[in-house]
Structure formats: C-alpha cells, structure tokens
C-alpha cells in the first residue's frame, strides 16, 4: 500500500472508532470516572461502597453535611468526601419520591 492509502485507511478507522456508540457505562463507572477525573485515583470499589453508604444515610434522612463529616473520618480527606457525596447524589442515589 502506498503512504496515501495507509493514511486514508488510518483516518477512516479513527473516524469509525470515534463515531461508534459508546458502551453504556454503569452508574458506578460514571462515579469512578468522575472522581478520577479530578485527580483521585483510589480503588473504585471502595469509592462506590462509600457512595452507596452515603445514599443509605440520605435515605434515612441525613443531610449532606452529616454524611460528609462521617466520610471525612473514613477518607481522611475533606475534598474527597465532598466529591463522594456529590457523586453519590448524582450517580447512585435514587431520586426522592414526592408524597
């Protein structure tokens, strides 16, 4: 193949890959991706477990401040705790139902 043909083939392959639909990510993957995108590279399983626990606390009526303070003890990082609380609400916690 000529250089021109290889270049055209490469461009076409890249275009197909970029246009291909992305596999649907799970909420856990979205949470992990979100937290790692801001520089935290912790274990995704641990982050997800902490976020799910935050959802449980919210379901019991806890407010964000109380949940974050409890997470601060586990993470020893106030900023990470805040990201977990925000990510839990955004990706994992069910929407509150109206009564």
N, C-alpha and C positions, 0 to 999 in steps of 0.2 A: 504494500500500500504506500501511496505517496504521503508526504507530510500533510498536504492539504486534506486528503481523505481521512487521515487519522485525526486531524484537528476537527474536522466536521463531525466525525463519529464521536469524538470526546464531548463536543458541545451538545450533540443530540442526547447522549447518555446523561449528562449532567442535567439537561432540561427535563428529561423524563423523570429523573430522581426527584427533582425539585417540584414537579407537577404532581407526582404520585401522592395520593391521600395518605396522611399520616395515620398510623395505627392509633386507635382511641386509647388514650392514657387513662389509667385509673386515678381516682382522687388521691390515692396515696403517692403515686408517681408525680402528680401535679404538685402536691405538698412538698415532696422532697426536692423536686426541680426548683421550686420557688425559693426554698430555704437555701439550697446550694448556690443559687444564682446570686445571692447577696454575700457569699463568701463562707458560709458554714458548711463544712464537709463531714458532718457527723454521720453516724450509721442511720440509714433511712428507716430501718425497723424500729430503732429506739425513738427517733423523731416522730414516727407515726403513732407509736404506743403513747407517747406523751401527749400528742394532739388528740388522740381518741379519749384519753383520760380527761383532757380539758373539755371535750364535748360532754362527757358524762357529768362533769361538775356543772356545766352550763344547764344541762337538762334538770339538774337538782336545784337550780335557781341561783347558783353562784354568779357573781359579776366578774367582769374581765380582770379587774384589779386583784381580786382574791385569787383567781386562777393563776394569774401571772406571778403573784407572790409565792404561791405554792411551787410553781415551776422554777422560780429562782433558786429554791433550795435544791432541786434536782439537777438543774443545769449549771448552777453557779455562774450564770451569765444572763443579766437582765435583758439585754438586747435580744439574745436568742429566745428567751422566754416570751418576749413580746411578739417575735416572728411566729413562734409556735401557736400562740393564742390567735393571732390574726389568721394564720394559715388554717388552723382548725375550723374557725368560723367560716372561712371562705371555701374550703375544700371538703371537709369531713362532717361537720355537724349538720344534722337535719334542720331544715327551716322550721322555726317555731310555728305552731299551728294557732290559728285565730280561734277564739272561742266566742 
